[in-house]
Amino acid sequence: MNKHDASFLSDADHIGHIVLGHLALKANDVEKAKQHLLLAGDVQGSPVLGSFGPGMLLAKQLLEKGERDTVIKYLDECAKFWKHDKGSLETWIGEVKAGNMPDFGTSLHLSLNTWRVVP
């Protein structure tokens, strides 16, 4: 497998788990949604994820359900591949630990908007 293929698979794994997490949450299966969020963060990374970062909508929705520990784990995992976060992850982790809802800004919409198939 070449570098491009590995990067594509990392993006696909991330997006796939985010989508499955949203579907699980829609079906009121919070445990399954949490699993998918953590699997979305447990990827190798890619140029897209490393630059734009992961989407945070599923994390926000789980925070709204009180799932702080899972979201903190996800944010910690994202730090492995999101190298250009400009301190966002650390700030958000601090906010979650303090019991607040972080302002995820444009990261609420990144997952599906930045992902694309490149032949």
A tleap script that builds the chain and sets N, CA, C and O, in Angstrom:
source leaprc.protein.ff14SB
mol = sequence {
  NMET ASN LYS HIE ASP ALA SER PHE LEU SER
  ASP ALA ASP HIE ILE GLY HIE ILE VAL LEU
  GLY HIE LEU ALA LEU LYS ALA ASN ASP VAL
  GLU LYS ALA LYS GLN HIE LEU LEU LEU ALA
  GLY ASP VAL GLN GLY SER PRO VAL LEU GLY
  SER PHE GLY PRO GLY MET LEU LEU ALA LYS
  GLN LEU LEU GLU LYS GLY GLU ARG ASP THR
  VAL ILE LYS TYR LEU ASP GLU CYS ALA LYS
  PHE TRP LYS HIE ASP LYS GLY SER LEU GLU
  THR TRP ILE GLY GLU VAL LYS ALA GLY ASN
  MET PRO ASP PHE GLY THR SER LEU HIE LEU
  SER LEU ASN THR TRP ARG VAL VAL CPRO
}
set mol.1.N position { 0.840 -1.171 0.000 }
set mol.1.CA position { 0.000 0.000 0.000 }
set mol.1.C position { 0.889 1.240 0.000 }
set mol.1.O position { 1.812 1.363 0.805 }
set mol.2.N position { 0.593 2.141 -0.909 }
set mol.2.CA position { 1.390 3.362 -0.955 }
set mol.2.C position { 0.841 4.415 0.013 }
set mol.2.O position { -0.218 4.238 0.616 }
set mol.3.N position { 1.580 5.498 0.143 }
set mol.3.CA position { 1.235 6.562 1.094 }
set mol.3.C position { -0.138 7.164 0.795 }
set mol.3.O position { -0.905 7.451 1.714 }
set mol.4.N position { -0.444 7.354 -0.485 }
set mol.4.CA position { -1.735 7.923 -0.882 }
set mol.4.C position { -2.881 7.000 -0.461 }
set mol.4.O position { -3.897 7.470 0.051 }
set mol.5.N position { -2.723 5.690 -0.673 }
set mol.5.CA position { -3.761 4.732 -0.299 }
set mol.5.C position { -3.985 4.725 1.210 }
set mol.5.O position { -5.127 4.686 1.668 }
set mol.6.N position { -2.897 4.763 1.985 }
set mol.6.CA position { -3.009 4.766 3.444 }
set mol.6.C position { -3.722 6.030 3.915 }
set mol.6.O position { -4.551 5.975 4.823 }
set mol.7.N position { -3.407 7.153 3.307 }
set mol.7.CA position { -4.043 8.421 3.655 }
set mol.7.C position { -5.536 8.371 3.338 }
set mol.7.O position { -6.365 8.799 4.142 }
set mol.8.N position { -5.868 7.846 2.161 }
set mol.8.CA position { -7.269 7.719 1.759 }
set mol.8.C position { -8.027 6.830 2.740 }
set mol.8.O position { -9.143 7.161 3.143 }
set mol.9.N position { -7.429 5.707 3.125 }
set mol.9.CA position { -8.091 4.795 4.059 }
set mol.9.C position { -8.288 5.432 5.425 }
set mol.9.O position { -9.308 5.198 6.073 }
set mol.10.N position { -7.346 6.219 5.865 }
set mol.10.CA position { -7.469 6.912 7.145 }
set mol.10.C position { -8.636 7.896 7.095 }
set mol.10.O position { -9.443 7.953 8.022 }
set mol.11.N position { -8.724 8.664 6.022 }
set mol.11.CA position { -9.854 9.589 5.851 }
set mol.11.C position { -11.176 8.818 5.822 }
set mol.11.O position { -12.144 9.198 6.481 }
set mol.12.N position { -11.200 7.737 5.051 }
set mol.12.CA position { -12.426 6.945 4.921 }
set mol.12.C position { -12.830 6.328 6.259 }
set mol.12.O position { -14.011 6.329 6.606 }
set mol.13.N position { -11.874 5.809 7.004 }
set mol.13.CA position { -12.177 5.245 8.325 }
set mol.13.C position { -12.756 6.314 9.240 }
set mol.13.O position { -13.762 6.095 9.915 }
set mol.14.N position { -12.107 7.473 9.253 }
set mol.14.CA position { -12.578 8.558 10.114 }
set mol.14.C position { -14.013 8.942 9.760 }
set mol.14.O position { -14.887 8.958 10.626 }
set mol.15.N position { -14.251 9.247 8.496 }
set mol.15.CA position { -15.573 9.683 8.055 }
set mol.15.C position { -16.603 8.578 8.256 }
set mol.15.O position { -17.720 8.846 8.699 }
set mol.16.N position { -16.243 7.352 7.937 }
set mol.16.CA position { -17.170 6.231 8.110 }
set mol.16.C position { -17.642 6.102 9.547 }
set mol.16.O position { -18.832 5.917 9.805 }
set mol.17.N position { -16.707 6.202 10.480 }
set mol.17.CA position { -17.095 6.073 11.888 }
set mol.17.C position { -17.906 7.279 12.367 }
set mol.17.O position { -18.796 7.131 13.204 }
set mol.18.N position { -17.611 8.451 11.850 }
set mol.18.CA position { -18.420 9.620 12.202 }
set mol.18.C position { -19.854 9.433 11.712 }
set mol.18.O position { -20.803 9.702 12.448 }
set mol.19.N position { -20.012 8.976 10.479 }
set mol.19.CA position { -21.352 8.752 9.922 }
set mol.19.C position { -22.076 7.671 10.731 }
set mol.19.O position { -23.240 7.849 11.090 }
set mol.20.N position { -21.406 6.564 11.017 }
set mol.20.CA position { -22.028 5.496 11.803 }
set mol.20.C position { -22.388 5.980 13.209 }
set mol.20.O position { -23.405 5.570 13.767 }
set mol.21.N position { -21.561 6.845 13.773 }
set mol.21.CA position { -21.865 7.409 15.078 }
set mol.21.C position { -23.118 8.268 15.048 }
set mol.21.O position { -23.940 8.209 15.962 }
set mol.22.N position { -23.262 9.065 13.997 }
set mol.22.CA position { -24.477 9.881 13.857 }
set mol.22.C position { -25.712 8.997 13.708 }
set mol.22.O position { -26.761 9.282 14.286 }
set mol.23.N position { -25.581 7.927 12.933 }
set mol.23.CA position { -26.713 7.014 12.759 }
set mol.23.C position { -27.073 6.335 14.079 }
set mol.23.O position { -28.251 6.178 14.399 }
set mol.24.N position { -26.072 5.939 14.832 }
set mol.24.CA position { -26.323 5.314 16.134 }
set mol.24.C position { -27.022 6.288 17.078 }
set mol.24.O position { -27.955 5.914 17.789 }
set mol.25.N position { -26.570 7.520 17.079 }
set mol.25.CA position { -27.177 8.523 17.952 }
set mol.25.C position { -28.627 8.783 17.543 }
set mol.25.O position { -29.504 8.960 18.389 }
set mol.26.N position { -28.857 8.801 16.245 }
set mol.26.CA position { -30.225 8.995 15.752 }
set mol.26.C position { -31.128 7.840 16.196 }
set mol.26.O position { -32.328 8.024 16.396 }
set mol.27.N position { -30.543 6.657 16.346 }
set mol.27.CA position { -31.292 5.479 16.808 }
set mol.27.C position { -31.286 5.382 18.338 }
set mol.27.O position { -31.696 4.365 18.897 }
set mol.28.N position { -30.825 6.433 19.009 }
set mol.28.CA position { -30.737 6.484 20.476 }
set mol.28.C position { -29.808 5.437 21.075 }
set mol.28.O position { -29.992 5.018 22.217 }
set mol.29.N position { -28.812 5.014 20.304 }
set mol.29.CA position { -27.813 4.071 20.809 }
set mol.29.C position { -26.547 4.864 21.150 }
set mol.29.O position { -25.601 4.919 20.364 }
set mol.30.N position { -26.552 5.466 22.320 }
set mol.30.CA position { -25.452 6.328 22.744 }
set mol.30.C position { -24.157 5.535 22.873 }
set mol.30.O position { -23.091 6.032 22.508 }
set mol.31.N position { -24.233 4.318 23.381 }
set mol.31.CA position { -23.026 3.501 23.543 }
set mol.31.C position { -22.347 3.235 22.204 }
set mol.31.O position { -21.125 3.329 22.090 }
set mol.32.N position { -23.138 2.906 21.201 }
set mol.32.CA position { -22.589 2.652 19.858 }
set mol.32.C position { -22.025 3.949 19.268 }
set mol.32.O position { -20.980 3.927 18.617 }
set mol.33.N position { -22.701 5.066 19.488 }
set mol.33.CA position { -22.212 6.355 18.998 }
set mol.33.C position { -20.868 6.690 19.641 }
set mol.33.O position { -19.964 7.191 18.972 }
set mol.34.N position { -20.742 6.416 20.926 }
set mol.34.CA position { -19.473 6.655 21.621 }
set mol.34.C position { -18.364 5.790 21.034 }
set mol.34.O position { -17.247 6.264 20.827 }
set mol.35.N position { -18.668 4.528 20.768 }
set mol.35.CA position { -17.668 3.625 20.175 }
set mol.35.C position { -17.192 4.158 18.837 }
set mol.35.O position { -15.995 4.161 18.550 }
set mol.36.N position { -18.125 4.605 18.026 }
set mol.36.CA position { -17.749 5.106 16.698 }
set mol.36.C position { -16.957 6.409 16.789 }
set mol.36.O position { -16.043 6.631 15.994 }
set mol.37.N position { -17.292 7.262 17.734 }
set mol.37.CA position { -16.512 8.484 17.901 }
set mol.37.C position { -15.066 8.141 18.243 }
set mol.37.O position { -14.137 8.717 17.677 }
set mol.38.N position { -14.876 7.208 19.164 }
set mol.38.CA position { -13.510 6.824 19.546 }
set mol.38.C position { -12.772 6.150 18.397 }
set mol.38.O position { -11.574 6.368 18.223 }
set mol.39.N position { -13.464 5.340 17.617 }
set mol.39.CA position { -12.829 4.714 16.450 }
set mol.39.C position { -12.477 5.761 15.390 }
set mol.39.O position { -11.472 5.622 14.692 }
set mol.40.N position { -13.289 6.795 15.270 }
set mol.40.CA position { -12.987 7.886 14.330 }
set mol.40.C position { -11.702 8.606 14.721 }
set mol.40.O position { -10.963 9.084 13.860 }
set mol.41.N position { -11.444 8.681 16.007 }
set mol.41.CA position { -10.213 9.329 16.474 }
set mol.41.C position { -9.000 8.431 16.432 }
set mol.41.O position { -7.867 8.907 16.493 }
set mol.42.N position { -9.228 7.145 16.328 }
set mol.42.CA position { -8.133 6.175 16.339 }
set mol.42.C position { -7.706 5.833 14.915 }
set mol.42.O position { -7.720 4.671 14.508 }
set mol.43.N position { -7.330 6.862 14.173 }
set mol.43.CA position { -6.861 6.680 12.796 }
set mol.43.C position { -5.445 7.210 12.675 }
set mol.43.O position { -4.958 7.954 13.528 }
set mol.44.N position { -4.808 6.812 11.605 }
set mol.44.CA position { -3.417 7.170 11.372 }
set mol.44.C position { -3.229 8.651 11.052 }
set mol.44.O position { -2.201 9.241 11.382 }
set mol.45.N position { -4.208 9.231 10.422 }
set mol.45.CA position { -4.086 10.615 9.995 }
set mol.45.C position { -3.863 10.715 8.507 }
set mol.45.O position { -3.606 9.716 7.834 }
set mol.46.N position { -3.961 11.920 8.001 }
set mol.46.CA position { -3.818 12.171 6.576 }
set mol.46.C position { -3.537 13.660 6.405 }
set mol.46.O position { -3.651 14.427 7.361 }
set mol.47.N position { -3.173 14.069 5.196 }
set mol.47.CA position { -2.981 15.501 4.977 }
set mol.47.C position { -4.244 16.325 5.289 }
set mol.47.O position { -4.151 17.425 5.833 }
set mol.48.N position { -5.406 15.792 4.943 }
set mol.48.CA position { -6.662 16.512 5.206 }
set mol.48.C position { -6.902 16.619 6.709 }
set mol.48.O position { -7.147 17.709 7.226 }
set mol.49.N position { -6.832 15.486 7.410 }
set mol.49.CA position { -7.068 15.508 8.856 }
set mol.49.C position { -5.984 16.301 9.586 }
set mol.49.O position { -6.266 16.965 10.583 }
set mol.50.N position { -4.766 16.233 9.101 }
set mol.50.CA position { -3.669 16.944 9.734 }
set mol.50.C position { -3.764 18.454 9.579 }
set mol.50.O position { -3.282 19.201 10.431 }
set mol.51.N position { -4.382 18.902 8.495 }
set mol.51.CA position { -4.515 20.336 8.243 }
set mol.51.C position { -5.837 20.894 8.754 }
set mol.51.O position { -5.865 21.831 9.552 }
set mol.52.N position { -6.930 20.303 8.279 }
set mol.52.CA position { -8.254 20.827 8.601 }
set mol.52.C position { -8.788 20.284 9.917 }
set mol.52.O position { -9.626 20.912 10.564 }
set mol.53.N position { -8.305 19.126 10.305 }
set mol.53.CA position { -8.763 18.511 11.535 }
set mol.53.C position { -10.040 17.715 11.345 }
set mol.53.O position { -10.612 17.679 10.256 }
set mol.54.N position { -10.473 17.083 12.413 }
set mol.54.CA position { -11.684 16.273 12.367 }
set mol.54.C position { -12.926 17.124 12.599 }
set mol.54.O position { -12.848 18.241 13.109 }
set mol.55.N position { -14.055 16.579 12.218 }
set mol.55.CA position { -15.320 17.229 12.522 }
set mol.55.C position { -15.698 17.005 13.974 }
set mol.55.O position { -15.351 15.979 14.558 }
set mol.56.N position { -16.401 17.950 14.551 }
set mol.56.CA position { -16.733 17.887 15.976 }
set mol.56.C position { -18.228 17.819 16.263 }
set mol.56.O position { -18.629 17.894 17.425 }
set mol.57.N position { -19.054 17.681 15.244 }
set mol.57.CA position { -20.492 17.668 15.483 }
set mol.57.C position { -20.912 16.476 16.349 }
set mol.57.O position { -21.684 16.647 17.292 }
set mol.58.N position { -20.424 15.288 16.048 }
set mol.58.CA position { -20.778 14.117 16.853 }
set mol.58.C position { -20.273 14.290 18.284 }
set mol.58.O position { -20.974 13.943 19.235 }
set mol.59.N position { -19.073 14.819 18.440 }
set mol.59.CA position { -18.538 15.066 19.782 }
set mol.59.C position { -19.442 16.043 20.533 }
set mol.59.O position { -19.735 15.834 21.710 }
set mol.60.N position { -19.880 17.091 19.873 }
set mol.60.CA position { -20.774 18.080 20.500 }
set mol.60.C position { -22.081 17.427 20.916 }
set mol.60.O position { -22.573 17.657 22.021 }
set mol.61.N position { -22.635 16.624 20.043 }
set mol.61.CA position { -23.910 15.967 20.353 }
set mol.61.C position { -23.762 15.010 21.535 }
set mol.61.O position { -24.668 14.898 22.361 }
set mol.62.N position { -22.635 14.329 21.616 }
set mol.62.CA position { -22.410 13.440 22.759 }
set mol.62.C position { -22.178 14.240 24.038 }
set mol.62.O position { -22.598 13.818 25.116 }
set mol.63.N position { -21.518 15.382 23.930 }
set mol.63.CA position { -21.373 16.250 25.103 }
set mol.63.C position { -22.740 16.699 25.614 }
set mol.63.O position { -22.964 16.773 26.823 }
set mol.64.N position { -23.631 16.990 24.708 }
set mol.64.CA position { -24.983 17.405 25.092 }
set mol.64.C position { -25.708 16.294 25.846 }
set mol.64.O position { -26.664 16.557 26.576 }
set mol.65.N position { -25.260 15.066 25.672 }
set mol.65.CA position { -25.828 13.923 26.388 }
set mol.65.C position { -25.015 13.579 27.635 }
set mol.65.O position { -25.276 12.573 28.295 }
set mol.66.N position { -24.027 14.420 27.954 }
set mol.66.CA position { -23.244 14.234 29.169 }
set mol.66.C position { -22.049 13.307 29.049 }
set mol.66.O position { -21.501 12.887 30.068 }
set mol.67.N position { -21.629 12.976 27.842 }
set mol.67.CA position { -20.547 12.011 27.610 }
set mol.67.C position { -19.186 12.707 27.553 }
set mol.67.O position { -18.485 12.630 26.544 }
set mol.68.N position { -18.826 13.374 28.621 }
set mol.68.CA position { -17.583 14.154 28.677 }
set mol.68.C position { -16.342 13.284 28.541 }
set mol.68.O position { -15.444 13.624 27.771 }
set mol.69.N position { -16.265 12.175 29.262 }
set mol.69.CA position { -15.057 11.341 29.225 }
set mol.69.C position { -14.761 10.829 27.823 }
set mol.69.O position { -13.609 10.818 27.389 }
set mol.70.N position { -15.795 10.408 27.124 }
set mol.70.CA position { -15.609 9.911 25.753 }
set mol.70.C position { -15.106 11.018 24.846 }
set mol.70.O position { -14.208 10.792 24.035 }
set mol.71.N position { -15.667 12.205 24.970 }
set mol.71.CA position { -15.264 13.319 24.115 }
set mol.71.C position { -13.824 13.733 24.429 }
set mol.71.O position { -13.066 14.053 23.513 }
set mol.72.N position { -13.444 13.731 25.680 }
set mol.72.CA position { -12.054 14.051 26.035 }
set mol.72.C position { -11.105 13.024 25.422 }
set mol.72.O position { -10.048 13.388 24.907 }
set mol.73.N position { -11.473 11.751 25.475 }
set mol.73.CA position { -10.637 10.706 24.853 }
set mol.73.C position { -10.513 10.939 23.348 }
set mol.73.O position { -9.433 10.790 22.776 }
set mol.74.N position { -11.616 11.303 22.719 }
set mol.74.CA position { -11.612 11.575 21.282 }
set mol.74.C position { -10.689 12.746 20.962 }
set mol.74.O position { -9.885 12.668 20.033 }
set mol.75.N position { -10.801 13.812 21.715 }
set mol.75.CA position { -9.952 14.980 21.478 }
set mol.75.C position { -8.481 14.634 21.686 }
set mol.75.O position { -7.621 15.098 20.937 }
set mol.76.N position { -8.191 13.827 22.695 }
set mol.76.CA position { -6.811 13.366 22.910 }
set mol.76.C position { -6.305 12.556 21.720 }
set mol.76.O position { -5.166 12.725 21.285 }
set mol.77.N position { -7.153 11.683 21.201 }
set mol.77.CA position { -6.771 10.869 20.036 }
set mol.77.C position { -6.509 11.759 18.819 }
set mol.77.O position { -5.566 11.519 18.065 }
set mol.78.N position { -7.327 12.765 18.631 }
set mol.78.CA position { -7.183 13.661 17.477 }
set mol.78.C position { -5.857 14.409 17.496 }
set mol.78.O position { -5.340 14.795 16.447 }
set mol.79.N position { -5.311 14.612 18.682 }
set mol.79.CA position { -4.026 15.324 18.789 }
set mol.79.C position { -2.898 14.559 18.110 }
set mol.79.O position { -1.882 15.153 17.750 }
set mol.80.N position { -3.060 13.244 17.928 }
set mol.80.CA position { -2.028 12.440 17.252 }
set mol.80.C position { -1.903 12.805 15.780 }
set mol.80.O position { -0.813 12.727 15.212 }
set mol.81.N position { -3.001 13.198 15.163 }
set mol.81.CA position { -2.937 13.476 13.720 }
set mol.81.C position { -3.216 14.925 13.343 }
set mol.81.O position { -2.818 15.353 12.259 }
set mol.82.N position { -3.891 15.700 14.204 }
set mol.82.CA position { -4.201 17.088 13.856 }
set mol.82.C position { -3.083 17.990 14.361 }
set mol.82.O position { -3.113 18.476 15.491 }
set mol.83.N position { -2.118 18.195 13.514 }
set mol.83.CA position { -0.906 18.933 13.879 }
set mol.83.C position { -1.054 20.441 13.742 }
set mol.83.O position { -0.231 21.194 14.265 }
set mol.84.N position { -2.087 20.887 13.050 }
set mol.84.CA position { -2.262 22.323 12.824 }
set mol.84.C position { -3.520 22.832 13.527 }
set mol.84.O position { -4.271 23.629 12.963 }
set mol.85.N position { -3.745 22.378 14.741 }
set mol.85.CA position { -4.975 22.751 15.454 }
set mol.85.C position { -4.899 24.116 16.134 }
set mol.85.O position { -5.905 24.612 16.641 }
set mol.86.N position { -3.717 24.725 16.147 }
set mol.86.CA position { -3.519 26.061 16.719 }
set mol.86.C position { -4.012 26.151 18.165 }
set mol.86.O position { -4.529 27.183 18.593 }
set mol.87.N position { -3.843 25.061 18.904 }
set mol.87.CA position { -4.218 25.053 20.312 }
set mol.87.C position { -5.675 24.748 20.593 }
set mol.87.O position { -6.095 24.736 21.750 }
set mol.88.N position { -6.451 24.500 19.547 }
set mol.88.CA position { -7.888 24.252 19.729 }
set mol.88.C position { -8.161 23.048 20.614 }
set mol.88.O position { -8.989 23.119 21.522 }
set mol.89.N position { -7.468 21.937 20.358 }
set mol.89.CA position { -7.747 20.722 21.118 }
set mol.89.C position { -7.508 20.923 22.609 }
set mol.89.O position { -8.326 20.519 23.436 }
set mol.90.N position { -6.402 21.537 22.942 }
set mol.90.CA position { -6.088 21.787 24.349 }
set mol.90.C position { -7.151 22.688 24.993 }
set mol.90.O position { -7.579 22.448 26.123 }
set mol.91.N position { -7.564 23.710 24.270 }
set mol.91.CA position { -8.604 24.621 24.762 }
set mol.91.C position { -9.912 23.868 24.969 }
set mol.91.O position { -10.562 24.014 26.005 }
set mol.92.N position { -10.297 23.059 23.979 }
set mol.92.CA position { -11.558 22.333 24.068 }
set mol.92.C position { -11.536 21.312 25.203 }
set mol.92.O position { -12.526 21.150 25.917 }
set mol.93.N position { -10.409 20.627 25.366 }
set mol.93.CA position { -10.293 19.665 26.462 }
set mol.93.C position { -10.471 20.380 27.801 }
set mol.93.O position { -11.167 19.884 28.687 }
set mol.94.N position { -9.849 21.529 27.941 }
set mol.94.CA position { -10.003 22.311 29.164 }
set mol.94.C position { -11.443 22.718 29.409 }
set mol.94.O position { -11.930 22.656 30.538 }
set mol.95.N position { -12.122 23.133 28.354 }
set mol.95.CA position { -13.529 23.515 28.468 }
set mol.95.C position { -14.399 22.337 28.896 }
set mol.95.O position { -15.252 22.471 29.774 }
set mol.96.N position { -14.178 21.188 28.270 }
set mol.96.CA position { -14.973 20.002 28.605 }
set mol.96.C position { -14.715 19.583 30.051 }
set mol.96.O position { -15.650 19.271 30.789 }
set mol.97.N position { -13.449 19.576 30.449 }
set mol.97.CA position { -13.117 19.211 31.829 }
set mol.97.C position { -13.764 20.161 32.826 }
set mol.97.O position { -14.113 19.752 33.933 }
set mol.98.N position { -13.928 21.425 32.446 }
set mol.98.CA position { -14.556 22.417 33.318 }
set mol.98.C position { -16.083 22.325 33.290 }
set mol.98.O position { -16.769 23.068 33.992 }
set mol.99.N position { -16.606 21.411 32.478 }
set mol.99.CA position { -18.054 21.234 32.404 }
set mol.99.C position { -18.741 22.168 31.429 }
set mol.99.O position { -19.961 22.324 31.470 }
set mol.100.N position { -17.972 22.786 30.556 }
set mol.100.CA position { -18.528 23.731 29.582 }
set mol.100.C position { -18.606 23.104 28.193 }
set mol.100.O position { -17.975 22.084 27.915 }
set mol.101.N position { -19.386 23.732 27.339 }
set mol.101.CA position { -19.468 23.335 25.935 }
set mol.101.C position { -18.501 24.207 25.149 }
set mol.101.O position { -18.671 25.425 25.094 }
set mol.102.N position { -17.490 23.600 24.543 }
set mol.102.CA position { -16.542 24.399 23.749 }
set mol.102.C position { -17.227 25.023 22.526 }
set mol.102.O position { -18.243 24.527 22.038 }
set mol.103.N position { -16.650 26.106 22.058 }
set mol.103.CA position { -17.077 26.693 20.794 }
set mol.103.C position { -16.246 26.023 19.707 }
set mol.103.O position { -15.106 26.416 19.458 }
set mol.104.N position { -16.813 25.020 19.067 }
set mol.104.CA position { -16.094 24.261 18.049 }
set mol.104.C position { -15.992 25.013 16.724 }
set mol.104.O position { -15.265 24.584 15.829 }
set mol.105.N position { -16.699 26.113 16.589 }
set mol.105.CA position { -16.607 26.931 15.381 }
set mol.105.C position { -16.862 26.143 14.115 }
set mol.105.O position { -17.798 25.348 14.036 }
set mol.106.N position { -16.014 26.375 13.125 }
set mol.106.CA position { -16.189 25.717 11.823 }
set mol.106.C position { -15.883 24.229 11.879 }
set mol.106.O position { -16.188 23.509 10.929 }
set mol.107.N position { -15.294 23.753 12.956 }
set mol.107.CA position { -14.988 22.324 13.068 }
set mol.107.C position { -16.248 21.475 13.216 }
set mol.107.O position { -16.181 20.250 13.120 }
set mol.108.N position { -17.380 22.103 13.447 }
set mol.108.CA position { -18.629 21.349 13.507 }
set mol.108.C position { -19.020 20.805 12.143 }
set mol.108.O position { -19.825 19.878 12.057 }
set mol.109.N position { -18.466 21.362 11.082 }
set mol.109.CA position { -18.892 21.000 9.730 }
set mol.109.C position { -17.780 20.394 8.890 }
set mol.109.O position { -17.976 20.163 7.696 }
set mol.110.N position { -16.630 20.133 9.472 }
set mol.110.CA position { -15.479 19.723 8.664 }
set mol.110.C position { -15.529 18.299 8.138 }
set mol.110.O position { -15.123 18.064 7.000 }
set mol.111.N position { -15.995 17.369 8.896 }
set mol.111.CA position { -15.870 15.964 8.513 }
set mol.111.C position { -16.302 15.676 7.090 }
set mol.111.O position { -15.526 15.144 6.297 }
set mol.112.N position { -17.518 16.020 6.769 }
set mol.112.CA position { -18.015 15.664 5.445 }
set mol.112.C position { -17.636 16.673 4.382 }
set mol.112.O position { -17.552 16.320 3.205 }
set mol.113.N position { -17.408 17.908 4.761 }
set mol.113.CA position { -17.097 18.936 3.764 }
set mol.113.C position { -15.690 18.800 3.191 }
set mol.113.O position { -15.485 19.101 2.015 }
set mol.114.N position { -14.725 18.360 3.976 }
set mol.114.CA position { -13.350 18.330 3.484 }
set mol.114.C position { -12.966 16.991 2.874 }
set mol.114.O position { -11.911 16.878 2.250 }
set mol.115.N position { -13.799 15.985 3.042 }
set mol.115.CA position { -13.447 14.666 2.549 }
set mol.115.C position { -13.896 14.522 1.115 }
set mol.115.O position { -15.019 14.880 0.760 }
set mol.116.N position { -13.011 13.997 0.299 }
set mol.116.CA position { -13.359 13.757 -1.095 }
set mol.116.C position { -12.538 12.596 -1.623 }
set mol.116.O position { -11.455 12.311 -1.113 }
set mol.117.N position { -13.040 11.942 -2.620 }
set mol.117.CA position { -12.325 10.829 -3.244 }
set mol.117.C position { -11.446 11.375 -4.345 }
set mol.117.O position { -11.914 12.084 -5.236 }
set mol.118.N position { -10.165 11.042 -4.279 }
set mol.118.CA position { -9.226 11.450 -5.307 }
set mol.118.C position { -8.779 10.195 -6.036 }
set mol.118.O position { -8.218 9.291 -5.416 }
set mol.119.N position { -9.016 10.121 -7.332 }
set mol.119.CA position { -8.639 8.890 -8.062 }
set mol.119.C position { -7.145 8.657 -8.106 }
set mol.119.O position { -6.692 7.668 -8.683 }
savepdb mol mol.pdb
quit
